[in-house]
Amino acid sequence: MTTIPPQALTNLREVGGPGAQDGRRRTVYRANTERVGADAYPPGLAAVVDLRRDDEIARVPHPLAAADGYRLVPLFDPSTVESGAQAVQLEEQYIDWLERHRTGIAAAFRAIARADGDVLVCCSAGKDRTGVVSGLLARLWGASIEAVGDDYAASAYGLASRFAAERAVSTDPEATAVAQRCVPETMTTVVRYVEERWGSVGAYLRWAGLTEAEVVAL
């Protein structure tokens, strides 16, 4: 197993997993956000799409916030709660977000579509908000359901140390276990829901507000 350098972003990788973007005109990366140097990121990024809330940014300013391509695009709609009370398991929360936070999801995809070059999509852990955007994007590109699930589950390794630290101080082990669950079935359930409800990821994005040109640009 590879040892990750102290200043590395432990959950940084290409969206879709190895080979998913071969032959594409640009690369879209996904990552967590930590107090690291700018050299921890891929060079030459045209855009950084930060999906975090204002309070998260205040606690950990993004290391690339001063870059020309940095965009703050909060996924969560501040006028509503993060998830409905009935959404307990992660896949239920993610599915709830598809409609509750569709404006933020559409804004994130619009920012990716308009970028002229490589893009980084990030949130705090790089698993949940980033995971939903990444999973939908990879599926839009034609990735298999299995590949989408495997890419989501890869965060379990990248976040192992972070998860251990969270468990050590948790006062609600059950809720922590739910939040940290990182298995392929979580994201494959979400993608299958999208395709059953809207027909395809592209159709969902159009419903959420993207134009045909923006979907094509993705």
Protein Blocks (a to p, Z undefined) as FASTA:
>chain_A
ZZddfkbcfkgccehiahklgoiabdcdddddddddfklpcehiabdcdfbdfklmmmmc
cfklmpmklccddfbafkbcfbdfklmbfmlmmmmmmmmmmmmmmmmmmmmmmpgcdddd
ddfkommmmmmmmmmmmmmnopafklmmmmmmmmmmmmmmmmmmmmmmpcblklmmmmmp
ccfklmmmmmmmmmmmnopaklmmmmnopafklmmmZZ
